[in-house]
Each structure stands twice: as structure tokens, then as C-alpha cells.
Amino acid sequence: MAFDGLFTRSMNKELQGLTSGRITKIYQPNALEVVLQIRAAGANTKLLFSIHPSYSRVHRTEQSIENPADPPMFCMLLRKHLDGGYISNITQQGFERVLTFDIDSTNEIGDPVKRQLIIEVMGRHSNLLLIDAATGKIIDSLKHLPPSVNSYRTVLPGQAYIEPPKQDKASLTSLSDEELQQLFTQPLTAKDLIEKFAGFSPLHATELLHRLTTQDTVTATRQFMNEITTIAKPTYVELEGKSYFSPTNLTHLQGVVTTYDTLGELLDRVFFARAERDRVKQQAGDLERWLQNELNKL
């Protein structure tokens, strides 16, 4: 997937417009998705969190998603802790695929409390966690990980929140011009870039290497990383039956290109139809299980 650490950096920048926004509604359409409605800058915005193993992501969405008549327990918990709260900060550590939403809220008796909503965008290891910022402990999460499943960290209510293992890779943005020149004096592959530098997926590693063939090393690298961090041109490319997406222009792909004004619009294009098919399948499966349970009662 191309929702790598670089894409997460771009998404973090795009979502900064939600800071100081108020959470007015909270929904959970299914076991893998949560939607917050946020009032910010005089407008309502829907923010989608998904921990789908193939479509994990976070972004603003304009799409309508059907919600169950009875909200799940995790949704009720989020409403208890976050409804009416204000987003005070949105942060990313380095180029990790983790975004933390700091939220100023109130408890049952009206005292101010600080919560964190953390989305870990990591494919089948993705998760959404609600944290008590004062204690650093997990209030709850969409996915639980007992010690028998994960020896590195336990993800259960009441446990201290431990971040996913960091990649501890260098950042291209931290290198001087001289270091960049030295780095690329020897031929590098996309795999080399992925192994050495934080945030890169094969798509973006291939894109940077292609740009190095048409520009000098420092210019190509600085321009590419600047486009990533400033969201130059959210891009969708269709080529030979496959699709690709990025916060910036993909010059190494000669396919049908569509650009969007925001990353949210781009991801609605990329994922919504796929995710909707999964929702329909899940609803059909839930109905089939319910019918079977009813038949078993006869």
C-alpha cells in the first residue's frame, strides 16, 4: 500500500485544519471503522478512521456510510470520553505510520480531562486506541492484543500504552547536501532506500530514484521531500489495470492521471468502492449468522 510514512506526513499536515475543532458526533459503522463529525472553521467535517487490513487509513471523507441501529460498545465508550471534546493537537513521530489526536474533554462530573485517540496505520496490524493522557494507559481499543498474541506489547484496557516498534531509520530530511551527494554516489535500489530511510514504500522509493535520473541529487531529493510535506498534488494513476496514489506527482508512471484538491478526496476515490463491497459482505454475513441463530432456537 502507498499509505506509508511519507503519506502519513502529508495527511498529518492536511488534518491540521481540524485542530481546535469540536467533536460533535461519533459513529462506528462496523468493527473496523469509526467516524467522527468535527465542527472546525465554521464547517462540519467527517473524519474516517479505518483499521481494515487492506484499506487502513485516516482522512476526511465526503462519503455517507450506513451506521447500525445499535452503536457498538467501543462507539459508546468513545462518545462517553470524547463527545463535545476539542482537538488540541495532531502529531506524528518522525515518519512513523501513527497519528495521535490530543483531545481536551470533560468527565462525568464536568472536570477537564485529556484523552488521546491514536490511529496506527499498519495493514493487518492496524489499530485505533483511546488513551488516558494523564496516566498513559489504554482505556480501550478496536483490536485487543493479549500477551499470548503479542509479546512486545499488550493492548488491553488498563495496560500502559506502548508504541509500535520503531523502525529507527534515518530521515532524508535530516541529511546535509554533502551527505546526500555522498549517499547517491553509489547505485541504490528501491529496496536500499526502504531499508535505510524512514517512511518509504516501494512506490515512493521508485519515484525518488526516477527523479534522480533527470535532476541533480540534492535538487531532486529536496524537491521530492518538500512536495511530500507540503502536499503539492494528490495524484491517482491508473496503469495496466492497476492503480497507484500519492501526495505528489508520480513521474515514473505513464498512465491515466487524475489529480485532486485534497488527500481526503483522493482516498475516497481509491478506497470507498472497495470498502463498501466489504461492508456489504460483512452485513450479509451478519444477517446469515443471525438467521442461523434464530433457526437454532426453533
PASEBA-1860 file (N, C-alpha, C; in nm, 3 decimals):
! residues 298
1> MAFDGLFT> 0.085/-0.119/0.000/0.000/0.000/0.000/0.088/0.124/0.000 ~ 0.034/0.235/-0.045/0.112/0.359/-0.052/0.082/0.452/0.065 ~ 0.002/0.407/0.163/-0.018/0.488/0.283/0.101/0.461/0.375 ~ 0.218/0.504/0.329/0.341/0.481/0.402/0.367/0.597/0.496 ~ 0.488/0.602/0.553/0.520/0.710/0.644/0.522/0.846/0.578 ~ 0.559/0.852/0.450/0.557/0.979/0.377/0.414/1.027/0.357 ~ 0.326/0.934/0.320/0.185/0.972/0.303/0.126/1.016/0.437 ~ 0.165/0.948/0.545/0.116/0.986/0.678/0.160/1.127/0.713
9> RSMNKELQ> 0.283/1.165/0.674/0.330/1.302/0.698/0.242/1.403/0.624 ~ 0.209/1.373/0.501/0.122/1.463/0.424/-0.017/1.471/0.486 ~ -0.068/1.355/0.528/-0.202/1.354/0.588/-0.203/1.434/0.719 ~ -0.097/1.422/0.796/-0.089/1.499/0.920/-0.099/1.649/0.892 ~ -0.031/1.693/0.788/-0.037/1.835/0.752/-0.178/1.875/0.710 ~ -0.243/1.790/0.629/-0.377/1.823/0.582/-0.477/1.831/0.698 ~ -0.461/1.746/0.797/-0.557/1.741/0.907/-0.535/1.850/1.011 ~ -0.428/1.929/0.997/-0.403/2.035/1.095/-0.518/2.136/1.101
17> GLTSGRIT> -0.595/2.145/0.993/-0.710/2.235/0.993/-0.818/2.195/1.092 ~ -0.808/2.074/1.147/-0.907/2.027/1.244/-0.870/2.062/1.388 ~ -0.747/2.110/1.410/-0.710/2.147/1.546/-0.797/2.264/1.591 ~ -0.840/2.256/1.714/-0.939/2.345/1.778/-1.081/2.310/1.738 ~ -1.097/2.208/1.652/-1.232/2.165/1.615/-1.299/2.087/1.727 ~ -1.431/2.093/1.731/-1.511/2.027/1.836/-1.573/1.900/1.781 ~ -1.563/1.793/1.855/-1.623/1.664/1.815/-1.772/1.668/1.851 ~ -1.856/1.663/1.750/-2.000/1.678/1.773/-2.078/1.547/1.760
25> KIYQPNAL> -2.025/1.452/1.683/-2.091/1.322/1.669/-1.986/1.213/1.651 ~ -2.019/1.093/1.698/-1.929/0.979/1.686/-2.008/0.857/1.641 ~ -1.961/0.792/1.535/-2.028/0.673/1.483/-1.927/0.560/1.466 ~ -1.978/0.437/1.468/-1.897/0.320/1.436/-1.976/0.233/1.340 ~ -1.955/0.249/1.210/-2.033/0.173/1.111/-2.015/0.022/1.122 ~ -1.895/-0.022/1.163/-1.867/-0.165/1.173/-1.747/-0.186/1.264 ~ -1.699/-0.309/1.272/-1.592/-0.343/1.366/-1.458/-0.281/1.330 ~ -1.445/-0.227/1.208/-1.316/-0.179/1.160/-1.310/-0.029/1.137
33> EVVLQIRA> -1.422/0.041/1.150/-1.426/0.183/1.115/-1.494/0.266/1.223 ~ -1.441/0.387/1.242/-1.502/0.487/1.330/-1.505/0.619/1.255 ~ -1.613/0.693/1.271/-1.627/0.823/1.205/-1.656/0.929/1.312 ~ -1.576/1.034/1.312/-1.603/1.149/1.398/-1.654/1.264/1.312 ~ -1.760/1.329/1.357/-1.801/1.455/1.294/-1.742/1.568/1.376 ~ -1.671/1.658/1.309/-1.597/1.763/1.377/-1.640/1.898/1.322 ~ -1.669/1.989/1.412/-1.702/2.126/1.374/-1.577/2.211/1.386 ~ -1.523/2.252/1.270/-1.398/2.330/1.270/-1.405/2.435/1.161
41> AGANTKLL> -1.358/2.554/1.192/-1.354/2.665/1.096/-1.491/2.690/1.034 ~ -1.595/2.678/1.114/-1.730/2.709/1.069/-1.795/2.605/0.980 ~ -1.737/2.486/0.971/-1.793/2.381/0.885/-1.783/2.246/0.954 ~ -1.872/2.155/0.914/-1.869/2.019/0.966/-1.784/1.930/0.876 ~ -1.700/1.849/0.937/-1.613/1.757/0.865/-1.628/1.618/0.922 ~ -1.635/1.518/0.834/-1.635/1.379/0.879/-1.493/1.324/0.867 ~ -1.445/1.269/0.977/-1.310/1.212/0.981/-1.322/1.061/0.998 ~ -1.272/0.988/0.899/-1.283/0.842/0.897/-1.154/0.778/0.948
49> FSIHPSYS> -1.167/0.686/1.043/-1.058/0.601/1.089/-1.090/0.459/1.048 ~ -0.999/0.394/0.978/-1.020/0.255/0.938/-0.899/0.172/0.975 ~ -0.924/0.053/1.036/-0.815/-0.040/1.064/-0.830/-0.166/0.977 ~ -0.896/-0.150/0.863/-0.912/-0.262/0.770/-0.774/-0.314/0.732 ~ -0.752/-0.446/0.729/-0.618/-0.499/0.700/-0.564/-0.460/0.564 ~ -0.653/-0.432/0.468/-0.608/-0.391/0.334/-0.627/-0.243/0.307 ~ -0.719/-0.177/0.379/-0.753/-0.038/0.350/-0.736/0.052/0.472 ~ -0.644/0.020/0.562/-0.627/0.101/0.683/-0.586/0.243/0.644
57> RVHRTEQS> -0.645/0.341/0.713/-0.620/0.481/0.675/-0.693/0.574/0.772 ~ -0.663/0.703/0.762/-0.738/0.808/0.830/-0.743/0.927/0.736 ~ -0.862/0.984/0.720/-0.876/1.101/0.631/-1.016/1.160/0.643 ~ -1.027/1.283/0.597/-1.160/1.343/0.582/-1.235/1.270/0.472 ~ -1.364/1.254/0.488/-1.442/1.188/0.384/-1.571/1.263/0.359 ~ -1.614/1.260/0.233/-1.742/1.317/0.195/-1.846/1.207/0.174 ~ -1.806/1.083/0.190/-1.895/0.971/0.164/-1.987/0.945/0.283 ~ -2.105/0.891/0.251/-2.201/0.853/0.355/-2.187/0.704/0.382
65> IENPADPP> -2.174/0.669/0.509/-2.160/0.530/0.550/-2.275/0.495/0.643 ~ -2.343/0.387/0.612/-2.458/0.346/0.693/-2.412/0.299/0.830 ~ -2.483/0.344/0.933/-2.450/0.308/1.069/-2.552/0.210/1.126 ~ -2.510/0.120/1.215/-2.605/0.025/1.274/-2.705/0.095/1.366 ~ -2.820/0.034/1.383/-2.923/0.092/1.469/-2.874/0.101/1.614 ~ -2.802/-0.001/1.657/-2.747/-0.003/1.792/-2.596/0.017/1.786 ~ -2.545/0.126/1.842/-2.400/0.152/1.834/-2.321/0.047/1.913 ~ -2.207/0.002/1.860/-2.123/-0.094/1.932/-2.068/-0.035/2.061
73> MFCMLLRK> -2.015/-0.123/2.147/-1.966/-0.080/2.278/-1.851/0.020/2.265 ~ -1.760/-0.002/2.168/-1.647/0.089/2.153/-1.696/0.228/2.114 ~ -1.799/0.233/2.032/-1.857/0.362/1.992/-1.915/0.433/2.114 ~ -1.988/0.359/2.198/-2.046/0.419/2.319/-1.936/0.471/2.412 ~ -1.826/0.398/2.419/-1.715/0.441/2.502/-1.653/0.571/2.449 ~ -1.635/0.577/2.316/-1.582/0.699/2.257/-1.674/0.818/2.283 ~ -1.803/0.796/2.273/-1.899/0.904/2.299/-1.888/0.952/2.443 ~ -1.870/0.858/2.534/-1.858/0.893/2.676/-1.736/0.982/2.701
81> HLDGGYIS> -1.624/0.950/2.636/-1.499/1.019/2.666/-1.468/1.137/2.573 ~ -1.521/1.135/2.450/-1.478/1.234/2.351/-1.588/1.328/2.303 ~ -1.713/1.290/2.317/-1.821/1.374/2.264/-1.817/1.512/2.326 ~ -1.812/1.614/2.242/-1.804/1.752/2.289/-1.663/1.800/2.315 ~ -1.565/1.711/2.300/-1.427/1.748/2.323/-1.367/1.826/2.207 ~ -1.254/1.890/2.232/-1.186/1.972/2.132/-1.050/1.910/2.097 ~ -1.020/1.902/1.969/-0.891/1.852/1.924/-0.788/1.962/1.943 ~ -0.691/1.938/2.030/-0.591/2.042/2.060/-0.464/2.025/1.978
89> NITQQGFE> -0.437/1.902/1.930/-0.313/1.881/1.857/-0.323/1.750/1.779 ~ -0.253/1.744/1.666/-0.242/1.621/1.587/-0.095/1.605/1.553 ~ -0.035/1.492/1.593/0.109/1.477/1.578/0.146/1.342/1.519 ~ 0.265/1.341/1.458/0.327/1.220/1.405/0.471/1.217/1.453 ~ 0.516/1.103/1.501/0.655/1.088/1.542/0.739/1.048/1.421 ~ 0.828/1.139/1.380/0.912/1.108/1.264/0.829/1.079/1.141 ~ 0.861/0.965/1.078/0.784/0.922/0.962/0.711/0.790/0.992 ~ 0.676/0.770/1.120/0.600/0.650/1.157/0.457/0.663/1.106
97> RVLTFDID> 0.393/0.550/1.082/0.254/0.548/1.034/0.156/0.552/1.151 ~ 0.177/0.647/1.239/0.095/0.663/1.360/0.063/0.810/1.377 ~ -0.067/0.841/1.394/-0.110/0.978/1.422/-0.179/0.981/1.558 ~ -0.143/1.080/1.638/-0.203/1.096/1.771/-0.286/1.224/1.774 ~ -0.413/1.207/1.812/-0.505/1.320/1.825/-0.520/1.350/1.975 ~ -0.470/1.465/2.018/-0.487/1.508/2.158/-0.621/1.578/2.169 ~ -0.701/1.535/2.267/-0.837/1.585/2.278/-0.863/1.633/2.421 ~ -0.907/1.757/2.434/-0.946/1.814/2.562/-1.095/1.790/2.581
105> STNEIGDP> -1.131/1.716/2.685/-1.269/1.680/2.706/-1.306/1.700/2.853 ~ -1.420/1.647/2.894/-1.463/1.653/3.034/-1.512/1.515/3.077 ~ -1.502/1.487/3.207/-1.554/1.360/3.257/-1.699/1.372/3.299 ~ -1.751/1.269/3.367/-1.893/1.265/3.401/-1.938/1.380/3.490 ~ -1.846/1.434/3.571/-1.885/1.542/3.661/-1.840/1.680/3.611 ~ -1.793/1.682/3.486/-1.760/1.808/3.423/-1.619/1.857/3.442 ~ -1.534/1.778/3.505/-1.395/1.818/3.522/-1.318/1.798/3.391 ~ -1.222/1.887/3.361/-1.145/1.872/3.236/-1.054/1.748/3.240
113> VKRQLIIE> -1.050/1.676/3.131/-0.962/1.560/3.117/-0.897/1.564/2.979 ~ -0.785/1.498/2.967/-0.716/1.492/2.838/-0.713/1.348/2.791 ~ -0.757/1.328/2.667/-0.759/1.196/2.606/-0.675/1.201/2.478 ~ -0.634/1.083/2.434/-0.565/1.070/2.306/-0.633/0.961/2.225 ~ -0.656/0.991/2.100/-0.706/0.891/2.006/-0.593/0.864/1.908 ~ -0.543/0.741/1.909/-0.424/0.707/1.831/-0.460/0.607/1.722 ~ -0.431/0.643/1.598/-0.453/0.553/1.484/-0.318/0.502/1.437 ~ -0.306/0.370/1.434/-0.185/0.304/1.384/-0.217/0.242/1.249
121> VMGRHSNL> -0.164/0.301/1.143/-0.197/0.258/1.006/-0.090/0.158/0.962 ~ -0.115/0.031/0.988/-0.012/-0.071/0.966/-0.068/-0.199/0.907 ~ -0.152/-0.185/0.804/-0.206/-0.304/0.740/-0.282/-0.391/0.837 ~ -0.251/-0.520/0.840/-0.325/-0.612/0.927/-0.293/-0.589/1.075 ~ -0.191/-0.510/1.106/-0.159/-0.477/1.244/-0.218/-0.342/1.287 ~ -0.302/-0.283/1.205/-0.360/-0.152/1.235/-0.447/-0.158/1.360 ~ -0.459/-0.042/1.425/-0.543/-0.036/1.544/-0.583/0.108/1.571 ~ -0.690/0.124/1.648/-0.737/0.255/1.694/-0.753/0.246/1.844
129> LLIDAATG> -0.684/0.334/1.917/-0.679/0.323/2.062/-0.719/0.453/2.128 ~ -0.793/0.442/2.239/-0.827/0.556/2.322/-0.741/0.550/2.447 ~ -0.667/0.659/2.473/-0.568/0.661/2.580/-0.602/0.771/2.681 ~ -0.584/0.741/2.809/-0.589/0.843/2.914/-0.454/0.913/2.915 ~ -0.450/1.037/2.869/-0.323/1.108/2.854/-0.252/1.129/2.988 ~ -0.327/1.139/3.097/-0.266/1.165/3.228/-0.188/1.045/3.278 ~ -0.237/0.925/3.252/-0.173/0.804/3.302/-0.097/0.727/3.195 ~ -0.126/0.758/3.067/-0.065/0.684/2.958/-0.121/0.543/2.943
137> KIIDSLKH> -0.236/0.517/3.005/-0.295/0.384/2.999/-0.407/0.377/2.894 ~ -0.426/0.257/2.842/-0.528/0.232/2.741/-0.666/0.227/2.807 ~ -0.758/0.307/2.757/-0.897/0.297/2.801/-0.965/0.184/2.726 ~ -0.946/0.181/2.595/-0.992/0.068/2.513/-0.936/0.085/2.372 ~ -0.956/-0.018/2.290/-0.908/-0.015/2.152/-0.999/-0.101/2.066 ~ -0.998/-0.074/1.936/-1.079/-0.155/1.846/-1.030/-0.300/1.843 ~ -0.899/-0.317/1.855/-0.841/-0.452/1.850/-0.762/-0.476/1.979 ~ -0.790/-0.588/2.043/-0.717/-0.624/2.164/-0.605/-0.722/2.132
145> LPPSVNSY> -0.490/-0.704/2.199/-0.376/-0.793/2.180/-0.326/-0.841/2.316 ~ -0.367/-0.960/2.358/-0.317/-1.014/2.485/-0.171/-1.056/2.473 ~ -0.103/-1.080/2.585/0.039/-1.121/2.580/0.062/-1.247/2.499 ~ -0.037/-1.335/2.493/-0.020/-1.459/2.417/-0.014/-1.434/2.267 ~ -0.063/-1.318/2.223/-0.064/-1.283/2.081/0.055/-1.196/2.046 ~ 0.090/-1.104/2.136/0.199/-1.011/2.109/0.288/-0.999/2.232 ~ 0.407/-1.052/2.223/0.498/-1.050/2.338/0.563/-0.913/2.359 ~ 0.564/-0.828/2.254/0.628/-0.697/2.265/0.543/-0.600/2.345
153> RTVLPGQA> 0.412/-0.601/2.323/0.324/-0.510/2.395/0.187/-0.572/2.411 ~ 0.123/-0.541/2.522/-0.013/-0.587/2.548/-0.108/-0.471/2.521 ~ -0.209/-0.495/2.437/-0.307/-0.392/2.407/-0.441/-0.436/2.464 ~ -0.464/-0.395/2.588/-0.586/-0.427/2.660/-0.622/-0.309/2.751 ~ -0.750/-0.290/2.783/-0.788/-0.182/2.874/-0.711/-0.192/3.006 ~ -0.661/-0.076/3.051/-0.588/-0.070/3.177/-0.439/-0.087/3.164 ~ -0.393/-0.134/3.048/-0.250/-0.152/3.027/-0.185/-0.020/2.982 ~ -0.058/-0.003/3.013/0.015/0.114/2.965/0.029/0.106/2.814
161> YIEPPKQD> 0.011/0.219/2.748/0.026/0.221/2.603/0.173/0.219/2.566 ~ 0.210/0.122/2.486/0.345/0.110/2.432/0.336/0.130/2.281 ~ 0.416/0.219/2.227/0.412/0.246/2.084/0.457/0.122/2.005 ~ 0.409/0.109/1.882/0.459/0.000/1.796/0.610/0.012/1.781 ~ 0.678/-0.098/1.755/0.824/-0.092/1.739/0.864/0.009/1.632 ~ 0.957/0.097/1.667/1.003/0.198/1.571/1.103/0.135/1.473 ~ 1.106/0.190/1.354/1.197/0.139/1.253/1.340/0.186/1.277 ~ 1.355/0.298/1.348/1.488/0.352/1.378/1.573/0.368/1.252
169> KASLTSLS> 1.511/0.424/1.150/1.583/0.451/1.026/1.614/0.599/1.016 ~ 1.709/0.633/0.935/1.744/0.774/0.914/1.635/0.844/0.834 ~ 1.634/0.975/0.845/1.541/1.056/0.766/1.617/1.132/0.659 ~ 1.567/1.128/0.537/1.631/1.202/0.429/1.632/1.352/0.456 ~ 1.532/1.400/0.530/1.523/1.544/0.557/1.631/1.590/0.653 ~ 1.695/1.498/0.725/1.797/1.536/0.822/1.938/1.540/0.763 ~ 1.953/1.496/0.637/2.085/1.491/0.576/2.124/1.626/0.514 ~ 2.250/1.659/0.523/2.301/1.780/0.459/2.316/1.756/0.309
177> DEELQQLF> 2.339/1.863/0.234/2.360/1.849/0.090/2.479/1.757/0.062 ~ 2.586/1.774/0.140/2.705/1.691/0.119/2.676/1.544/0.147 ~ 2.597/1.517/0.251/2.563/1.378/0.283/2.475/1.316/0.176 ~ 2.384/1.397/0.119/2.301/1.347/0.010/2.387/1.313/-0.111 ~ 2.478/1.400/-0.143/2.567/1.374/-0.257/2.645/1.245/-0.235 ~ 2.696/1.227/-0.116/2.774/1.108/-0.085/2.688/0.983/-0.091 ~ 2.564/0.994/-0.042/2.473/0.880/-0.039/2.451/0.822/-0.177 ~ 2.430/0.910/-0.274/2.393/0.863/-0.407/2.512/0.851/-0.504
185> TQPLTAKD> 2.632/0.855/-0.450/2.747/0.831/-0.538/2.754/0.685/-0.582 ~ 2.694/0.598/-0.503/2.687/0.457/-0.539/2.544/0.424/-0.581 ~ 2.527/0.332/-0.675/2.392/0.298/-0.721/2.307/0.241/-0.607 ~ 2.186/0.291/-0.593/2.094/0.241/-0.491/1.968/0.188/-0.557 ~ 1.911/0.085/-0.499/1.784/0.031/-0.545/1.672/0.082/-0.455 ~ 1.547/0.059/-0.497/1.433/0.096/-0.414/1.440/0.023/-0.279 ~ 1.483/-0.102/-0.283/1.496/-0.179/-0.158/1.598/-0.115/-0.065 ~ 1.707/-0.063/-0.121/1.808/0.005/-0.039/1.748/0.126/0.032
193> LIEKFAGF> 1.671/0.205/-0.041/1.609/0.324/0.019/1.513/0.285/0.131 ~ 1.433/0.182/0.106/1.335/0.138/0.205/1.405/0.091/0.332 ~ 1.515/0.020/0.317/1.587/-0.034/0.432/1.662/0.073/0.510 ~ 1.708/0.179/0.442/1.791/0.280/0.505/1.712/0.397/0.562 ~ 1.599/0.435/0.496/1.533/0.561/0.530/1.387/0.543/0.569 ~ 1.347/0.620/0.669/1.214/0.609/0.725/1.108/0.660/0.629 ~ 0.994/0.592/0.629/0.877/0.642/0.560/0.854/0.591/0.420 ~ 0.950/0.523/0.360/0.941/0.488/0.219/0.872/0.353/0.195
201> SPLHATEL> 0.778/0.354/0.101/0.722/0.232/0.043/0.791/0.210/-0.092 ~ 0.774/0.094/-0.154/0.834/0.074/-0.287/0.793/0.180/-0.388 ~ 0.667/0.226/-0.382/0.620/0.327/-0.478/0.701/0.455/-0.468 ~ 0.716/0.507/-0.348/0.785/0.635/-0.332/0.936/0.622/-0.346 ~ 0.991/0.506/-0.311/1.134/0.483/-0.334/1.163/0.482/-0.485 ~ 1.077/0.416/-0.561/1.094/0.411/-0.707/1.079/0.550/-0.768 ~ 0.986/0.628/-0.715/0.966/0.764/-0.767/1.088/0.851/-0.744 ~ 1.146/0.847/-0.625/1.264/0.929/-0.598/1.381/0.887/-0.687
209> LHRLTTQD> 1.402/0.757/-0.702/1.513/0.710/-0.786/1.493/0.753/-0.931 ~ 1.369/0.755/-0.977/1.344/0.801/-1.114/1.378/0.949/-1.128 ~ 1.342/1.029/-1.029/1.372/1.172/-1.036/1.522/1.199/-1.037 ~ 1.598/1.111/-0.972/1.743/1.129/-0.969/1.806/1.109/-1.107 ~ 1.732/1.048/-1.198/1.784/1.031/-1.334/1.763/1.155/-1.420 ~ 1.681/1.247/-1.373/1.650/1.366/-1.453/1.696/1.496/-1.388 ~ 1.735/1.491/-1.259/1.779/1.611/-1.186/1.902/1.576/-1.103 ~ 1.973/1.678/-1.059/2.085/1.651/-0.971/2.034/1.601/-0.836
217> TVTATRQF> 2.120/1.535/-0.764/2.082/1.462/-0.642/2.013/1.551/-0.540 ~ 2.074/1.661/-0.505/2.021/1.746/-0.399/1.888/1.807/-0.440 ~ 1.881/1.860/-0.562/1.757/1.923/-0.609/1.643/1.822/-0.611 ~ 1.668/1.704/-0.668/1.563/1.603/-0.679/1.514/1.560/-0.542 ~ 1.605/1.534/-0.450/1.566/1.486/-0.317/1.494/1.593/-0.238 ~ 1.548/1.715/-0.237/1.484/1.823/-0.162/1.345/1.853/-0.218 ~ 1.332/1.855/-0.348/1.203/1.887/-0.409/1.101/1.778/-0.378 ~ 1.143/1.653/-0.388/1.051/1.543/-0.361/1.002/1.547/-0.216
225> MNEITTIA> 1.093/1.561/-0.121/1.053/1.563/0.019/0.970/1.686/0.052 ~ 0.998/1.798/-0.014/0.919/1.919/0.007/0.777/1.900/-0.045 ~ 0.763/1.836/-0.159/0.629/1.810/-0.212/0.551/1.718/-0.119 ~ 0.617/1.619/-0.061/0.551/1.529/0.032/0.499/1.606/0.153 ~ 0.582/1.693/0.208/0.544/1.761/0.332/0.452/1.879/0.310 ~ 0.443/1.930/0.187/0.355/2.044/0.162/0.232/2.006/0.080 ~ 0.218/1.878/0.046/0.104/1.828/-0.032/0.091/1.906/-0.164 ~ 0.181/1.880/-0.253/0.184/1.954/-0.379/0.067/1.916/-0.471
233> KPTYVELE> 0.044/1.785/-0.488/-0.054/1.745/-0.588/-0.102/1.601/-0.562 ~ -0.206/1.583/-0.479/-0.259/1.448/-0.458/-0.294/1.382/-0.593 ~ -0.234/1.266/-0.619/-0.236/1.207/-0.752/-0.282/1.062/-0.751 ~ -0.365/1.029/-0.850/-0.415/0.892/-0.870/-0.378/0.851/-1.013 ~ -0.314/0.735/-1.026/-0.268/0.689/-1.157/-0.325/0.549/-1.184 ~ -0.385/0.533/-1.301/-0.430/0.402/-1.347/-0.337/0.357/-1.460 ~ -0.282/0.238/-1.445/-0.186/0.188/-1.542/-0.193/0.036/-1.549 ~ -0.228/-0.015/-1.667/-0.231/-0.159/-1.694/-0.315/-0.234/-1.591
241> GKSYFSPT> -0.432/-0.180/-1.562/-0.524/-0.246/-1.471/-0.494/-0.229/-1.323 ~ -0.390/-0.154/-1.290/-0.356/-0.129/-1.151/-0.369/0.019/-1.120 ~ -0.386/0.051/-0.992/-0.397/0.191/-0.951/-0.291/0.223/-0.847 ~ -0.248/0.351/-0.849/-0.144/0.398/-0.759/-0.186/0.536/-0.708 ~ -0.146/0.569/-0.585/-0.181/0.702/-0.534/-0.067/0.756/-0.448 ~ -0.060/0.890/-0.444/0.050/0.956/-0.374/0.011/1.100/-0.342 ~ 0.077/1.161/-0.243/0.054/1.304/-0.218/0.115/1.392/-0.326 ~ 0.196/1.334/-0.414/0.264/1.415/-0.513/0.263/1.346/-0.650
249> NLTHLQGV> 0.309/1.417/-0.750/0.310/1.364/-0.885/0.402/1.243/-0.897 ~ 0.354/1.137/-0.963/0.432/1.015/-0.982/0.488/1.017/-1.124 ~ 0.606/1.072/-1.138/0.662/1.095/-1.271/0.708/0.966/-1.339 ~ 0.730/0.859/-1.262/0.780/0.736/-1.322/0.669/0.648/-1.379 ~ 0.543/0.687/-1.360/0.430/0.609/-1.411/0.364/0.684/-1.525 ~ 0.359/0.622/-1.642/0.298/0.684/-1.759/0.160/0.623/-1.782 ~ 0.066/0.661/-1.697/-0.069/0.608/-1.708/-0.170/0.720/-1.714 ~ -0.297/0.687/-1.685/-0.404/0.786/-1.680/-0.400/0.853/-1.544
257> VTTYDTLG> -0.375/0.984/-1.542/-0.351/1.056/-1.418/-0.472/1.144/-1.384 ~ -0.514/1.137/-1.258/-0.617/1.226/-1.205/-0.562/1.292/-1.080 ~ -0.576/1.423/-1.070/-0.530/1.494/-0.950/-0.650/1.543/-0.871 ~ -0.630/1.561/-0.741/-0.737/1.601/-0.650/-0.693/1.720/-0.567 ~ -0.790/1.790/-0.512/-0.760/1.907/-0.430/-0.709/1.867/-0.292 ~ -0.756/1.753/-0.240/-0.718/1.710/-0.106/-0.686/1.561/-0.105 ~ -0.612/1.520/-0.003/-0.585/1.378/0.015/-0.712/1.302/0.051 ~ -0.804/1.368/0.121/-0.930/1.304/0.155/-1.009/1.266/0.030
265> ELLDRVFF> -1.016/1.357/-0.066/-1.085/1.328/-0.192/-1.016/1.214/-0.266 ~ -0.883/1.216/-0.264/-0.805/1.111/-0.329/-0.837/0.975/-0.268 ~ -0.837/0.965/-0.135/-0.859/0.836/-0.071/-1.004/0.791/-0.082 ~ -1.099/0.883/-0.089/-1.236/0.844/-0.119/-1.242/0.774/-0.254 ~ -1.169/0.827/-0.351/-1.164/0.766/-0.484/-1.098/0.628/-0.479 ~ -0.989/0.618/-0.405/-0.912/0.494/-0.403/-0.984/0.383/-0.329 ~ -1.042/0.414/-0.214/-1.085/0.308/-0.124/-1.235/0.289/-0.108 ~ -1.316/0.393/-0.134/-1.455/0.384/-0.089/-1.529/0.268/-0.154
273> ARAERDRV> -1.517/0.251/-0.285/-1.590/0.144/-0.353/-1.544/0.007/-0.302 ~ -1.414/-0.009/-0.280/-1.363/-0.136/-0.229/-1.416/-0.163/-0.089 ~ -1.407/-0.061/-0.004/-1.452/-0.078/0.134/-1.603/-0.102/0.140 ~ -1.678/-0.038/0.050/-1.823/-0.057/0.050/-1.858/-0.201/0.016 ~ -1.785/-0.261/-0.078/-1.810/-0.401/-0.110/-1.785/-0.489/0.012 ~ -1.682/-0.458/0.089/-1.653/-0.535/0.209/-1.763/-0.516/0.313 ~ -1.814/-0.393/0.325/-1.922/-0.367/0.420/-2.046/-0.450/0.386 ~ -2.079/-0.455/0.257/-2.196/-0.533/0.213/-2.177/-0.681/0.246
281> KQQAGDLE> -2.055/-0.733/0.220/-2.027/-0.873/0.251/-2.040/-0.899/0.401 ~ -1.988/-0.804/0.481/-1.995/-0.821/0.625/-2.139/-0.819/0.674 ~ -2.219/-0.726/0.620/-2.358/-0.719/0.659/-2.433/-0.846/0.621 ~ -2.402/-0.900/0.502/-2.465/-1.024/0.460/-2.425/-1.139/0.552 ~ -2.300/-1.142/0.591/-2.254/-1.245/0.683/-2.319/-1.233/0.819 ~ -2.333/-1.109/0.868/-2.400/-1.087/0.996/-2.545/-1.134/0.991 ~ -2.612/-1.104/0.879/-2.751/-1.145/0.863/-2.763/-1.297/0.859 ~ -2.671/-1.359/0.787/-2.674/-1.505/0.777/-2.652/-1.570/0.914
289> RWLQNELN> -2.561/-1.515/0.993/-2.537/-1.569/1.127/-2.658/-1.548/1.217 ~ -2.723/-1.431/1.204/-2.842/-1.405/1.285/-2.954/-1.502/1.250 ~ -2.975/-1.525/1.121/-3.079/-1.617/1.079/-3.050/-1.759/1.129 ~ -2.921/-1.797/1.124/-2.885/-1.931/1.171/-2.911/-1.943/1.320 ~ -2.881/-1.839/1.395/-2.906/-1.842/1.539/-3.054/-1.853/1.569 ~ -3.136/-1.781/1.489/-3.281/-1.789/1.509/-3.334/-1.927/1.477 ~ -3.279/-1.988/1.370/-3.323/-2.124/1.334/-3.284/-2.224/1.442 ~ -3.166/-2.203/1.501/-3.121/-2.294/1.607/-3.210/-2.290/1.730
297> KL> -3.282/-2.177/1.746/-3.371/-2.164/1.862/-3.501/-2.241/1.844 ~ -3.535/-2.274/1.717/-3.664/-2.341/1.689/-3.659/-2.488/1.732
END
